Amino acid sequence: METDAETAPSSPESAPPSPESAPPSRVPFNRPFTTGEEFGYIQQAIDNLHLSGNGPFTERCSRWLAEQIGSERALLSTSCSSALEMAMLVAGIGPDDEAIVPSYTFPTTAGAVALRGAVPVFVDIRPDTLNLDERLIEQAITPRTRAIVPVHYAGVGCDMDAIAALAARHGLTVIEDAAQGISASYRGRPLGALGDLGCLSFHETKNLTCGEGGALLVNRAEWVERAEILQEKGTNRSQFLRGQVDKYTWVDLGSSFLASEINAAFLWAQIQHSAKILERRTAIWNVYNERFAALEERGVLRRPTIPADRTHNAHMYHLLLPTRGARDRFIKRLASRRVEAHFHYIPLHSSIAGRRFGRAAGELPVTDRVSDTLVRLPLFIGMSAEDVERVCAAVERALTPAPRPQRPEPCSGRQAIKRTRSSRVRR
């Protein structure tokens, strides 16, 4: 039977521990950030009596994204996964086609390809940025290849000039998976605007969030009209709303890809604070990076690699340990200090669905090694200076070998007897 906490009898066992004996609170891996303005904008959406998509807040978010990133059009979607599915439709990817993707990525990067009846071809990643290795792409291209799908891991851009040159030489479409890439850039150009199409995520783990959401960035003017039709369930409803046609009807393939006004209102609150969000995340990232430099010099871990021509967005802070065993022990040691850390992707080329729907372009040793050795640390707005210090200290302690116990000096039998007699005399 439950009892009211205020009237339940107290006892030493049930009483809360004193501040001196209480264990420290857990530092979670992630905690979604809210600006405080989300409810106000959601109320406005409700008052507008427009809760489905493509209302005033959808238009604000879409216009901001297109202007900030430099795309012809930005279309909000229910997720980055749905944006990728739209991208495959816009690009005309179909049965028996192939698209080159990294194996070290989220499943829907490849799943969007497979849903069109095409084959995801897995290529290894670079050992420095952990992005698709542009030096290995050309040898994976076949007469069936239609697209390259670079993933900007941790908000660090791929070598997009090299990838774009390859695509131009072979007549391929470039579809950027920039799920982690909002507010990051490559050689001064925003991620998501460098390919023919780009895809963003606004999942709760991302820098800007609406819980679940995404966007398709259309960077070719001639593809905007079809993208709008696909987003609106295969109809020309967008043209109808602009007064370009007197009624709308089914004109092409499509699905229910459109995010609601409630999601867009939430996202608009986040967008208003995007600069501050980036600044605060970067401050935490920088503390980690400076603090762990000494550990990298000792050779016990490797910090993230950020090429000089790229600006990252502090989406993630990861470390690479020497072996899988070292990584797994490290995560457990952090957990024992109430710090939550996680590994990341399991390689797609060796997954059940990866073997069924895709194929690997040769061996992928870097992907396998990174999957075994990478660990991600807590990084979210709301972390106090004390939280960040606790993470840093926990990492240092977890990687500092315990001092070995000193062994007694060996002695002969006579010395042992002599010491025993001497001890008796003292007593």
Secondary structure, 3 states (H helix, E strand, C coil): CCCCCCCCCCCCCCCCCCCCCCCCCCECCCCCCCCCCHHHHHHHHHHCCCCCCCCHHHHHHHHHHHHHHCCCEEEEECCHHHHHHHHHHHCCCCCCCEEEEECCCCHHHHHHHHCCCCEEEEECECCCCCCECHHHCHHHCCCCEEEECCECHHHCCCCHHHHHHHHHHHCCEEEEECCCCCCCEECCEECCCCCCEEEEECCCCCCCCCCCCEEEEECCHHHHHHHHHHHECCECHHHHHCCCCCCCCECCCCCECCCCHHHHHHHHHHHHCHHHHHHHHHHHHHHHHHHCHHHHHCCCCECCCCCCCEECCCCCCEEECCCHHHHHHHHHHHHHCCECCECCCCCCCCCHHHHHHCEECCCCHHHHHHHHHEEECCCCCCCCHHHHHHHHHHHHHHCCCCCCCCCCCCCCHHHHHHHHHHHHHHC
